[in-house]
Structure formats: C-alpha cells, structure tokens
Amino acid sequence: MLLVPPSLPSFPPANFASARYSRLSTLRRHLVAAPTAATNEVDAFTQYSGYLFQLSSSEAESLNEYKISKIAAIYQKKPLILLRRLLQTATTLGRWFALRYYDRITERADVMFEVRAAELRKILVQLGPAYIKIAQAISSRPDLIPPSYLDELSLLQDRITPFSTAVAFDIIEQELGIPIDALFSEISPEPVAAASLGQVYQARLRSSGKVVAIKVQRPGVRAAISLDILILHFLAGVIKRVGRFNTDLQSVVDEWATSLFREMDYIQEAKNGVKFRQLYGSINDVVVPEMYVEQTTGRVLTMEWVEGQKLAEVKDLYMIQVGVYCSFNQLLEFGFYHADPHPGNLLRTYDGKLAYLDFGMMGEFREELRDGFIEACLHLVNRDYDALAVDFVTLGLLPPTADKEEVTKALTGVFRGAVDKGVRNISFGDLLGDLGFTMYKYKFRIPSYFSLVIRSLAVLEGIAISSDPDYKVLGNTYPWIARKVLTGSSAKLNSSLQTLLYKDGVFRIDRLESLLSESLRARTERALVEEQVEDNSKKMIKQVLSFTLDETGAFVREILLDEFAKGLDALGLATLDSLTANLPFRPSSTSMTDEDINNLQTLRRLTLLISELQQTETSAVGVNIQKQQSDGAALLPYGAKSAQEMLPLLFSAISELPQDSQQQLLRLPADLAGKLVSRIAARTLKRAFL
C-alpha cells in the first residue's frame, strides 16, 4: 500500500495560498510517487470503463451494501450497458487468449511471454477492480505463476495508474466537509501509491502535526464492480449446472462480493483496523497503524503513516514466522482475520517489524469452525482418516449423508503421501494432490467462508515461498495448533485431546510426545527463529513445566497425574512380584494384568520423555515385561539413574518458574498421592469382592 524512502520526509512550510492544485511544489524533492504513477498518464480504467459510472443518486445509494437482487434490478433497466460490458469483457479477454494460442501454435510462446504478461496486466487495469482483485490473489503464489506474469501482476497491488489529483482533492473536501487546508498543513501533490479501489496521499494533520496516509476511493468503482459481479454470479450458476459441481459457486461469489463491498466502505475499514489493532497490535514485532476515525468517511480513510518494504521483497525468515504466528491468532484464537494479505498489504518496517495494512477485506471464523479446523489438522497429522471424514462434515465440506467409510478410504489414498513426509513438510500443494477428483466423486462442497480462509493461508504461503522455496505454512503453523490443543480451555478440544490420547482405554503416549515436541517449536523470539537451534534440556524442561503447571495446562496435567498414578501402582505390583518370586508360598499366577503391563510401559515412556533419555529399546519394554516378571524391577535402577541425571536440571528449571507455578508444583505430590491411594483402594476392593 505504501512504499516510501527510508527516511521520513521533512515537510516544508505550508503555503495554501497558491493555486489550489499546485500545492507544495517543493514537496516533490521530498516525496516519491509510485513508480508507475506518473500524473500525466491516462487513467485507463476511467477511459475504458467510464461508461459504467453513470448511476442516479438513488441507484448509487442502493449499492452501499452487496445485494445481488438490487444489482440485478438496476441493470434490468440498463440492458444495453449490460450487453456492452459482456461484449467488452469477452472480446478483450478472448483476443488475449487467441493471441496466446497463436503464439503456441507458431512456437513463439517463449519469445512473447513477457509481452503477453504486460498485455494481460493492462487488460485487467482497463476492466477494473473486480478483475484486478482476482489477479492479486493469483499473484501471491510464485509457486503457481510463471515469473514474467508474477512480475506484471504484482504491479497491480499498488502501482496502478492513479486518477486525477484534482478529483481526489475534491472528493476529500466533499467527504470531510471542510477545506483541505483546514485539515492538513501539508499534503503530497501526487499519490504515493495507487491500487484498484483507491490511491494514497501523504499528509500532516494540522491539529496534531502527525504524518498520516489519506486513502481516497476511485470514482465509479462501486458501479463497475457491481455489474462485473452480476456477470460473474450468472456465469457461476451456468458453470455449476453445466459442470455439475457440488460446490455452490454462486455462494462463493456472494461471499467474495460481500467482502469486496465491505472493502469499499472506508468507515467499516476504519472500524476493522481499530479492532485488528486491539486484538493483535500487542503481538511482539507486529505493527497495526492507528485509525483516525473522525477524519474518515465512506470514501476517504485517514490512518497512521507506516514506512517499510514489501514483505515479499525482503528475505527475512523471522518476519514470515511472525506472520504465521499472527495468522494463527487471527484464524484460530479470535476468528477475526485479514482476508486480503497480499504482498502490498504486508510490510517489513525499517526497525524490523511486520506491519499490516488495508483492513477492508476481513473474515469471521466462528468458534465451532475454528475447533473443527484444529481437529482436522490433528487427525490429518495423526493419520486418523476416519475422524477426518467426520471433521469434513463438521466443516461443511461433506454432506452428512456421505459414505464415511468410502470417504475414509479415498482420503487415505489422497493424503498418505503428503503426511508420510512428516508434519513439518506438509504444504498446500501436497494436500491438494489428487483431491480434485475425490472432491467431485464424493460430492465435496466448498463453503463460502472456507474460500476466504484458504485464500488467506495460501497467500501467506506464497509470500513465504518467495523467501524460502521450501517453506511450509501448515508445517510451521502446526506447533501453535499443538500448543493450542494442549493448553486450550475449549470443551470440544479437550474432548478431542482425550480421544486422541486414548484408544480402548490405553494411553497412547507417542501422541503426547508428538504434541509436546511440536508445541516446543512454537517460537516468537527473533533469536530462536533465526538460529534454528534445538532447545537444551533446561529450556525444554522449563517450557514443559510452565504450561503443565499453568492454569491453561490443567487438563493435560490431570491426564499426566492419572497416568503417573497408574504407572506407580503397576510398578508397585511389579516390585512386589519380583520380591516374592523366590518365596515358597508365591502364588502360581501373577498379580499383574495386561492393563498393569501397559501402565508400567507408559510410566517408563513418561520417565524417558521427561529425562530426554528415550532410546530405541523403549519399544521392547512390553515384550520384556511379558517374558519375565522380574523385569519390572529393572525399572528401579533405570529410574534412579534417570533421577540422578535429571534432578539438577529439574531443580534449576523450577527455580526460574513464576511463583504461582512453583506453588502448583508443591501441590502435585499430594494430588498424585491421592490418586494413587484411590487406585490402590479401588483395586483392593475389586479383588476382594469379585
């Protein structure tokens, strides 16, 4: 949105007494206009599509919000304009596709590649904002778009030919209701950036002296977008019927159009910016500009001036990690997310922070859908395709009547290859694989809300790939998902965690190990991200203790206490069997059940997990216990050795914990003893009377 020189310009004294639109000519030495935004260049959109702008005042007012019925009612009375737009769009794009086909059959495609890319960008500018917005989404995926097209389409983000500054200043005065020199002591004579919906000027508020960005909406955009959406809505219905798509394509168009209309309401954008700043402005190294609501109207937005470089142009892995963490908070913590994070809306400030701009297109992700998305990620990573099929129904991707067994088989075939690479290597491309055929066969649907969520994540991965071709957004988001599952208070997530960790009453500690391991990769400190070093034992123990002793880790803490109690009970039985093995009155049958053997194995794994001494022989524990009961006593020397090596680290980590966590730690022995006594009493009564 804003691309400026490294140093903030020093405004010269104001002189509004000069000719109205020849203001502050000396500012040209200090302010840099957008590279392709020469003021003497013709506004191609107005020249090519200006006939769409002519609406009566009542018609214009009816387009303040998106309603396809109102748009259809307007253009039913203007059939010639509708027909002209259809022919214009069809012939313009048709000619370009014909030229591309001609290049291919004449074997000139490679030679003309850059030429056709430039032509396509100019065509999109001529057709207007609706088509530019579609191209912006595509331009954020360097892994899908050839470089020549990527370079050209990226110019659509903030380097579109601006409309007249004289018109822009008129709009500012009309919208704010006061002369421009009464509001600003300085204002740039040319726009510093120009995008599909508006253009930006730099100014200084007369009241406070603060430097601000003034975004002014392009004339005629609402009328042009309305007609193009009407056409796209009609085509979506035709394509759905002809192609027999399961997804309601018209609903997808409606969802996108609704967000686009909200983006054209600058008052709503200012409110979005205020809310976004409240929710995410306190995240470490995230910058959200302040909104000046009193100097904002439906067509003029005033916000804090932010300087920086496009994130896609900066090779900064830490900025990507900050973006991933902030996106996690947006999508899975609060559900209020930036639905248009293209490279022009994400900046790396000159002091090394990530700045979010342009809050017109936002999305809402309801809590039940957020929990469903997290569950789907858990089940995918853990290869639980039966549960994943149910998750798809919850998320609205599958109808409730779908054959779950058949879908499970299909999902196994689609996702197995991607998941086998490991959670850290899963990308959207891997997941999409052969999903297209499966979605069609089993009547998958794309809910309207889901398209914006996936677009948001896909765009972020596209930006990340420009810095690191091997970067995987899902793989780097999963640590935060793991931490959310382990520390969340949602009853649904707690139930999912319980189901994930237990099967037929047996504790699957390998899954807990995986969640703990991944959650420890969730990093926000620059040093940890840049060094990419493994945490040492003390750091790991401190992190594990921190979240298990904190209030947010209460659910996991109870699970661990239960398993330790079961394990210690089983260890006592194994020790008793070992001590009585050579006695003449030893009973012929062992006192240990299969459940006790599993609990003893779990205790060993928990001890190994905490001490970081897990080795390959862990998998043989159960076999050895079954072969010889005296092996149960073999845990005792190992436990002593583990404690001897672990205790110094443990005490050191405990000393650095907050006081509340230390107090909770002191209560653990009593809690554990209570659970152990209850278990022993229950077993004794059961064996006495059954």
N, C-alpha and C positions, 0 to 999 in steps of 0.2 A: 504494500500500500504506500509506504513512504520510503524513498531511497534518497539519502542526503549525504553531504560530505561529512567527514569525521568530526569536524568541529562545528558547534552550534553557531550559526551566523550572528553577527552583531548588527542589529538594525540601526540604520542611521536615523536622525531626527525625522519625524513625520512632516509631511507638507501636503495636506489635503486641499490646499487652496489652488493647486494646479489643476489642469484639465482632468475631468472625472476619471477617465480610464487610462491616463498616462501617469499613474501614481508611482512614486518612489522609483524612478528610473535608476537611481544609484543602487537599488537593491539587486540589480542584475549582476553586480560584481560579487554579491554575497550568496545569492540563492541559485541553485541549479535546477533547471526544469528537467522533466523526464526526458530521456534521450531521444525518443521518437515523437515528442510532443511539441514540435515547432508550431508556434501560434499562427503562422501563415499557411499551414497545411489545412486542406479542406476536411471538414468533419464528414467522413464517408458515410457514416450511419444516417445522419440527417439528410445528406444528399440523395442517398439510395432508398431510404425507407421513410423519409419525412412525410409522405402522404398518409402514413398511419397515425400521425399525431393529432389529426383534426377530430376532436370529440367535443360535444357540447358539455357545459358545466355539469348538468345532471348525469350525463354518461360518465364523465370523469369521476364524479363523487361515488358512483355505484361500483367503481373499481378499487375502492380503498381496501377491500379485502377480497380474497380469492373465493369466487363462487362461479362455477362453470356455467350455471343456468343464467346468471346475469350477463356473462360474457357472450353466451350464445344469443341471448335476447337482443343485445346491441348489434351484433353483426348479422343477424337475420334481416335487419333493416338496411344493411350495407352489403348486399351480395356482390356488388362489383368490386369493392375493396377486398373482400374475402377471396374472390376469384383471382384478382390481380396478385395477391400475396401468394396464393397457391402456385400460380404460373411462374411468378418471380423466383420463388424458392426452388421449384422443380427444375426450371431451366438453368438457374445459376449453378446449383449443385450437380445437375445432370451433365452440364457442359464440362465441369471439372472431372467427373468420373469418366466421361467419354475420352477426355484427353489422357487420363491416366491409363485407360485401356489401350489407347492408340500408342502411347509410349511403350507399353508392354509388348504389343504385337510387332512393333518396329524395333524392338530391342534397344530403346533409348531410355528405358526407365531409370537406370542408374545415372545417366547424364542429366536427366531432367528432374531428378529427385528434389533438389533444393529449390528449383524454380516452382515446382508444383506445391511444395510446402509453403512457400511465400504466397502463392496464389490462394491457397486454402485459407491462410490467415486473413488475407484481405477480404475474401468472400464472407467469412464469419463476421468480420467487423461490419461489413455492409448490411448483413442480415440482422445484426443486432444482438442484444444482451442474452436472449434465450439460447441462441446457438453458441455464444461465447462462453456461457456458464457450462454447457456440456463439454466444450473443448477444454476449459480449465480443469475439469475433473480428470479428463484423459491425460492432460499434460503433466500431471503429477505422478505418472507411472513410467519412469525411464526404462523399466524392465520390459515394458509392453510397446513403447513407441520408439520408432527409429530416431536417431539423434537429430537429423535435419528437421523433422516435424516437431520434435520436442523443443528445439531452439525457437522455432517460429511460434508455436502455440504458447510457450512460456511468456512471450511478449504480450499476450492477451491479459495477463494478470494485472499489470499496472502501467502499460505503455501503449495504450490505445490513443488515437488522435483525439485531443480534447475539443470540446465545443467552445464557443466564443467566451472569452473572459468578461466582455461587456454583458452578455446574457447572464453569466454566473453571478456577477455583482448585483445585477437587477434582482435575481432570484433571492440573494441573501437579504437585500433590503426589503423586498416584498414579504418574505417569510418572517423576518425578525421584527419588522415594523418600525425600524429606526434607520437613519442614515449609517452607511458603513463606517464613516469616520468617527461616529459617536461611539461605536462599539470597539473598533480596533484602532490602535495608534499606528500600527504598521500592518501591511498585508502584501504578499508577494504579487508582482504584476502578472505572473504566469503560473499555471498549475504546476506543482512539483511532481504530481503523479495523476494519471488518468486511467480509470478502469471502465468496466462495461456499464455500471449503473451511475457512476458519478466521477468527479475529479476533485483533487485536494489542493488547497492553498495553505501556505504557512502564514500565520498572523500573530500579533501580540495584542492581548486584551488590554484595553485602555484602563479598565478598572483595577487590574492586579499586576499588569506587566508580564504575565505569564505567556510563554510561547505555546500556541495551540495549532492544531490541524483543523481546517474547515473543509468538510466534505459537502459538495453541492451536487444534487441529483441532476442527471441529464434530462433535458426536456423530452417528453414523448416516450420515455422508456416503458411506462406502465401500459400505455395503449399498444405499443408494439409487442410487448411480452404477452399481453392478454390474447391478442389474435394468434400469435405463434403457439401458445399453449392450447388454444381451442383446436388448432390444426393437429397438434401432437396428440391431444386427447382423443380426437376422432381416429387418427391413424393407429393409436394403441388399441382401440376397440376392434378395428379391422384386423390388425395383426393377431390379436388374441383369438378371434373367431377363425381366421384362415389357418393359423399355425397351431390351433388347439392347445394353446398354452394353459397351464394350470394356474399360473400367477395372474392376478387381476392387474394387468398392465395399466389400465386406466386409474386404478387406485395409486399405483406407484407414481404416475404422472401427477395425480392430485396432491400427493404428499410433497413431491418436489416443488410443485407450483405454489402450494401453501407456504412453504418455507421461503420461496423466492419473493412472494408478495410481502411477507414479513420483513424481508431484507430491504424492500423499498420503503418501508416505514421507519424513518430515522428516529422517531420518538421511541418506537419499540426497540430499535437497536441500542439506543442510549440506556434504556432500562435493562436490556440484556447485558450490556457492558458493566453496569453497576452491579448486577447480580453475579456476573462472572468474576468481577474483582473481589466481591465479598467472599465467594466460595474458594477461589484459587489464587488470589493475589498474595496470600501469605506463604505459599509454597516456596521453598528455597530456590532462588535463582529464576523465578518466574515473575515477569513484569506484565501487569494489566493496566493500561492507561486510564486515567481519571476521565469521567464523562462530565461535561458541563451542560447539565440538563436544561438550565434556564436559557441558555443560548442555542437550544436545539428545537427544531420543528420537524414536520413530516418530510421536508425536502432539504434541510440544512442540519448538519451534525457538527458539533464542536467538541473536541476531545483533546486530551494532553498530547503534546508533540513527542514522538518517540523516534530516536535515531538508531540506525543499525543496518546490517546487511541481511539479505535474504538467507534464510537458514540453508536452503539448497546450495548456496554458493560458498558455504563455509564448511570445511572439513573438521567438524567438531563433534566427536562421538558423545561427549558429555551432554551437549545440547540435545542430541537425539534421545538420550536416556531421560533427561528432564522432561522432554516432550512425551515420552512413553509413560512416565510416572504421572504427569499431569492428565494425560488422556485416560489412564486408569481411574484416576479420581473423578474425572468427568463422567465416564461411562458406567463405572461400577460402584462408586461411592455415593455420588449425589444425583447422577442421572441427568444432569444438565450439561450438554456437551456442545462444543464448537463443531458444526456440521459442514464447515467450508474451510478446512485448514490447508488451503493450497499454499505453495511457497511464498506468494505475495503477502500472505497474512501471518507469516511466522518470521520473525526477525531475530538475529543474534545482536544484542546491543553491544556497544563498544566497551562496556565494562563486563562483558561475558555472561549476559543473562538472556533468557528466552522471552521474547515479547510477543503477545497475542494481539492481533488487530482485527478489525472488521467483525462485529458481533451481530450482523444482520441475520445470518442463517444459523440458527441454533436448533438443537433437538432435545426432546424429553424422553428418557428411558425409564419406564416405570419399575418400581422395586421388584415386582414379581418377575418381570422380564430380565432384570439385572441378575437376580438369583438364578433364573433359568439359564442364562448365558454362562454364568460361572460354573454351574453344574455340568453344562455341556462340555466346557473346557476340561473339567476334572475327568469326566467319563471318557472323553476322547484320549487324553494323555494316558489314562489307565486302561485303555483298550476295552472298556465296558460298553460294547456297542448295543447291547440290549437296552441299557439305561439311556444311551444316546438317542435311540429311536424314540423313547418316551419324551426326552428333552425337546426333540424337534416338534413333537405335538404341542408341548407347553409353549414353545416359542412361536407357534403358529406356522411353522414351516411344513408340517404334515397335517392332513385332516385326521380327526380322531378315528375314522373308520379304516385307516391304512392298515395293511397286514404287517404287524410289528415284526413277526419272525422273518418274513421275506425282506423287509427293510433292513433288519439287523444284518442279514447275510450280505446285502448289497453294500451297506456302509462298511462292513469289514473288508470287502474287496476294494472299495474306493480309498479308504483311509489307512489301510495297513502299511502300505509302502511309505507314506509320509510319516506316520507315527514311529515306525521302526527306526527312523533316523535319529530319534531322541527329541525330547520336547524343545531343546534349545535350537534345533534345526528345522522346526516346522514353519513353513511360510504359507501365505495365502495361495500362492501358485500351486504348492504341493497339495493343499486341501482341495483346490478346485479340480485338479486332475481329471478324472473321468466322471465328475459329479454331474455334469450336464445331462448325460444320458439317464443316470439314476434319478435325477430330479424329474425328468419328463416321464419316465416309466412309472414311478410311484406317486405321481401327482403332487410333487413338492410345490409349495407356494412361497412367494417372496412377500412377506407382509410389508405394508407401506413404511412402517417405522424402521424395518430392518435394512432397507436400502441405504438410508442415511447413516446408520451405524457402521455398516460395512464400508461405505464410501469413506467415512472419517478414518477408519483404521487403515484402509487400503492407501489413502493419500499419505498418511503418516509413514507407512512402509515405503512408499515411493520416494519420499523425501530422504528417508534413511538410506535407501539403496544408492542414492546419488553420492553419499559419503562413504558407504561401505557396502559393496555389492553383495556381501554375504549376510547382511543384517536381516534379522527376522523379528518383526514386531510382536507376533504372537509368542515366540520363544522368549522374548525379553519382557513381555507382559506377564507371563505365567508366574514368575516369582511373586509378583504383587497379588495375583489371584490366590496362590498358595497361602500367602500371609493373611489375606482376607478370610479364607476358609478357616484357618487355624485360630484367628482372633476375632472373627465376626460374632455379632450378637443375634443374627437372624435365626429364628427357629427353623426355618426351612434349610438354611445352610448347615446348621448344627445336625439336623436330621440326615442331610446328605453326607456329612463327615462321618457320622455314626455308621451309615450304610457302607461307606467307602472302606472304613477300617475293620469292619466285622463281616464275616461270611460264615453262616451256620454257627454263630456263636464263637468262632475262632478269630482272635485278634490278628490282623494282617499288618504286622509291624513294618514290613517292607514298604508299605504305602505311607505310613507315618514318616519313615526315614526319608522317602522321596519328597514329601511335602516340606519337611524341616529343611532338607538340603536345598530345595528350590527357594524357600522363603528367605534363606540366608543370603541369596544372591540379589535380593531386593535392596538396591543401594541408591542413595541420593547424594552422597558426598562426592565432590569432584575428584578427590584424591583416589578414592576407592574405584571409581569408574575408570579413570584414566590409567591407573596402574594395572587394573585387572589381575590383582593378586588374590590368592586364597586367604581367607581369614585364618589367623593362627588359632591354636587351641583355646587360648584365654578369651579371644574375641568371640569365638563361636559359642563357648560355654556361657559367656555373659549375655549374648543375644538370646540364646535358648532360655536361660533363666529369666531374662527380662520379660519375655512375652508370656511364659508359663506362670510367672508369679504376678503378672499384672491382671487387673480385673478383666481385660479383654480375653485373656487366655484361660478363664475359669473352666470352660467346657473341656478343653484339652487337658487341663490339669486334673480334672476329675477322672478322665479316661486313664491317664498315666497312673494316678493313685490306685485305681481299681486294678490295673494290670500288675503294678508292683505288689499289691496285696495278694493277688492270685499267685504270682510267682514266688513270693516269700513263703506262702503257705505250701506250695508244691516243693520248694526247696527244703522246708522242714520235714515233709514226708519222705523225701529222697534221703535226707540225712539220717532220719530215724531208721529207714530200711537198711542203710549202709551200716549203721552201728549194731543193728540186730541181726545182720546177715549170718554171723557165725554162732549165734546162740542156739542151744539145742531145742529150745521151745519156739523157735522162729516159725511163724505161720507159713504154710505152703504157698499161699497166694500173696502177691504184692499188694500193698495198701494204695499204690498209685494207679489212677485211672488214666485213660488216654487224654482226658482233659487236663489232668495234672502234668502230664508229659508235655503237652502243648504250652501250658503256662510256664513250665520250667524253661522251655526253649525260648519263650518270649522274654523271660527275665534275663536270660543270657544276652539276647539281642539288645535289650534295653541298656544293659550294662556296657555292652560294646559300643552302642550308639553314643552314650554319654562320655565314655572314655576315649572315643576315637580310635579304638584298637580293634575294630571289626576286621576279621580276616576270612579267608575263603572256607576255613573249616566250619564256619557257622552253620552252613547248610547240612553238615553231618551230625549236628547235635542230637536231633531227634532219633536218628538211626542208632547212635551210640547208646543213648539212654534206653532204647528198647532192647538192645542187645544185652546190656548188663546194668542192673540197677545201681551198682556201686559207682557208676559213672556220675550219678547225681552228686556225690560228694566231691567229685573232681571240680565242681564249680567253686568250691570254697577256696582252694589255693589261688585259682584264677581271680576270684573276687578280691582276695587280699592283695594280690599283685596289682590289680586294676586300681584299687583304692589307694595303694601306696603311690602310684604314679599320678593319679588324678587329683588327690586331695589338695596338694599345694596350688594347682591351677584353680580348683574349685573355690578354695578359701580366698584366693586373690581376686577372683571374679566377683564373689559375693560382697567383698568389701567395697566394691565400686557401684553396687546396686543402690537405687533410691531407698530411703528408709522404709517406705510402705512395702516395697518388695522384700526387704530383709525381715520385716515383721511377719509377712505372709510365709516366708521360708521357715521361720521359727514355729509356725503353727502346723507345718506339714507333718512332722513326726507324730503328733497327736492324731491328726486326721488319718494318717496311714495306719497307726496302731488301732484306731477304732475300726477301720475297715477290715484289718487283719483279724481282730478278735471276733467281729461279726461273722466273718467267713468260717473261722475255725469252729465257732459255736454252732453255726448252721450245719456244717458238715458232721459234727459230732452227733447232733440231734437226728440228722438224717440217717446215719449209720446205726444209731441206737434203736430207732423205731421202724426202720424199713428193712 
